[in-house]
Amino acid sequence: MRFSPFKRIRAEISSDKHLKQAIKSILGYKPGNIFLYHLAFLHKSVAQMTLSGIKVNNERLEFLGDAILDAVTADYLFKTFPTKDEGFLTEMRSKIVSRATLNKLSQKMGIDQLIQLDTASSGAFRSSKGDAFEALIGAMYLDKGYDFTRKIILERIIKHYFNIDELVNQEVNFKSRIIEWSQREKKQVQFNICDEVGSGYRKQYVVELTVDGEAIARGQDYSIKGAEQNAAEKSWQKINGEIIDPDPKNG
């Protein structure tokens, strides 16, 4: 028996309708280009091949969404705390957009239920929930534009799911966490200054974190302490479930 093209069309329409309803329920708006949202939830473990031979998944949208989320969060914090210094703002942003936070947020919002993922290997992709969240932001930006996306992030996400006053008092010292983990696991951890970027007041330090001599991640900041914290945060995320990139420059 031949498969009727009408059955396939009906299945696609049903899938589109379900996703539109889910987005409306989660974020309060009706998507325009539904293809972008399907792509946002397509994990690389189930990447699809296009006619041109290119595998597509949500990684490009994740990259875009990460940048948009960072920009909106930074702008919000800059205006909310007009007297705070760069170090405070950086730490607050990390509390909001860290991979661990986005993973939890994805579950709270129900975004994780929409991810298309190879269930047989899902345990190896613990960052998939946060990745899909960022990809959704990227899809929203392409579909609705920056101003619309900014409003949704602020009104439906940051102001709804985060208590800023509590975040201010929440201590997140990733360097301490890494050191405690290394002592518990009997690992040798080192923070090494490996580069300096710029000069004068624009100079930033690049710190590489190694575990038992293996480079895990690099962090960059205007202070050595800040660079160590950035490297420690990236390393903490990778140690707690993300696949470690063998090139720390990408970390």
ChimeraX attribute file (.defattr): number of C-alpha atoms within 10 A of each C-alpha:
attribute: neighborCount
match mode: 1-to-1
recipient: residues
	/A:1	3
	/A:2	4
	/A:3	7
	/A:4	8
	/A:5	9
	/A:6	9
	/A:7	10
	/A:8	11
	/A:9	11
	/A:10	11
	/A:11	12
	/A:12	12
	/A:13	12
	/A:14	12
	/A:15	12
	/A:16	16
	/A:17	12
	/A:18	13
	/A:19	18
	/A:20	20
	/A:21	14
	/A:22	19
	/A:23	19
	/A:24	13
	/A:25	13
	/A:26	14
	/A:27	15
	/A:28	12
	/A:29	13
	/A:30	14
	/A:31	20
	/A:32	13
	/A:33	14
	/A:34	18
	/A:35	12
	/A:36	20
	/A:37	26
	/A:38	20
	/A:39	23
	/A:40	29
	/A:41	28
	/A:42	23
	/A:43	22
	/A:44	17
	/A:45	15
	/A:46	14
	/A:47	17
	/A:48	15
	/A:49	11
	/A:50	9
	/A:51	7
	/A:52	6
	/A:53	8
	/A:54	10
	/A:55	12
	/A:56	16
	/A:57	22
	/A:58	26
	/A:59	19
	/A:60	15
	/A:61	27
	/A:62	23
	/A:63	15
	/A:64	18
	/A:65	25
	/A:66	20
	/A:67	15
	/A:68	20
	/A:69	22
	/A:70	15
	/A:71	13
	/A:72	18
	/A:73	21
	/A:74	17
	/A:75	13
	/A:76	16
	/A:77	17
	/A:78	16
	/A:79	10
	/A:80	12
	/A:81	11
	/A:82	9
	/A:83	8
	/A:84	12
	/A:85	10
	/A:86	11
	/A:87	14
	/A:88	13
	/A:89	21
	/A:90	16
	/A:91	18
	/A:92	22
	/A:93	19
	/A:94	18
	/A:95	19
	/A:96	20
	/A:97	18
	/A:98	15
	/A:99	24
	/A:100	18
	/A:101	13
	/A:102	21
	/A:103	21
	/A:104	14
	/A:105	21
	/A:106	20
	/A:107	14
	/A:108	11
	/A:109	15
	/A:110	16
	/A:111	20
	/A:112	21
	/A:113	12
	/A:114	19
	/A:115	20
	/A:116	20
	/A:117	18
	/A:118	15
	/A:119	11
	/A:120	8
	/A:121	9
	/A:122	12
	/A:123	12
	/A:124	12
	/A:125	18
	/A:126	18
	/A:127	20
	/A:128	27
	/A:129	26
	/A:130	25
	/A:131	27
	/A:132	30
	/A:133	27
	/A:134	28
	/A:135	28
	/A:136	26
	/A:137	26
	/A:138	28
	/A:139	29
	/A:140	25
	/A:141	20
	/A:142	17
	/A:143	18
	/A:144	13
	/A:145	12
	/A:146	15
	/A:147	10
	/A:148	12
	/A:149	21
	/A:150	21
	/A:151	12
	/A:152	18
	/A:153	18
	/A:154	16
	/A:155	13
	/A:156	14
	/A:157	15
	/A:158	15
	/A:159	12
	/A:160	10
	/A:161	14
	/A:162	13
	/A:163	10
	/A:164	15
	/A:165	8
	/A:166	9
	/A:167	15
	/A:168	13
	/A:169	9
	/A:170	11
	/A:171	11
	/A:172	15
	/A:173	12
	/A:174	19
	/A:175	19
	/A:176	12
	/A:177	14
	/A:178	21
	/A:179	16
	/A:180	13
	/A:181	15
	/A:182	15
	/A:183	12
	/A:184	9
	/A:185	9
	/A:186	10
	/A:187	16
	/A:188	13
	/A:189	18
	/A:190	17
	/A:191	21
	/A:192	14
	/A:193	17
	/A:194	11
	/A:195	11
	/A:196	14
	/A:197	13
	/A:198	10
	/A:199	8
	/A:200	7
	/A:201	7
	/A:202	8
	/A:203	13
	/A:204	19
	/A:205	21
	/A:206	23
	/A:207	27
	/A:208	26
	/A:209	27
	/A:210	21
	/A:211	16
	/A:212	13
	/A:213	11
	/A:214	13
	/A:215	21
	/A:216	25
	/A:217	27
	/A:218	28
	/A:219	25
	/A:220	22
	/A:221	21
	/A:222	18
	/A:223	14
	/A:224	18
	/A:225	15
	/A:226	20
	/A:227	22
	/A:228	25
	/A:229	26
	/A:230	26
	/A:231	27
	/A:232	28
	/A:233	24
	/A:234	22
	/A:235	27
	/A:236	21
	/A:237	18
	/A:238	19
	/A:239	14
	/A:240	11
	/A:241	15
	/A:242	18
	/A:243	13
	/A:244	17
	/A:245	13
	/A:246	12
	/A:247	11
	/A:248	19
	/A:249	12
	/A:250	10
	/A:251	17
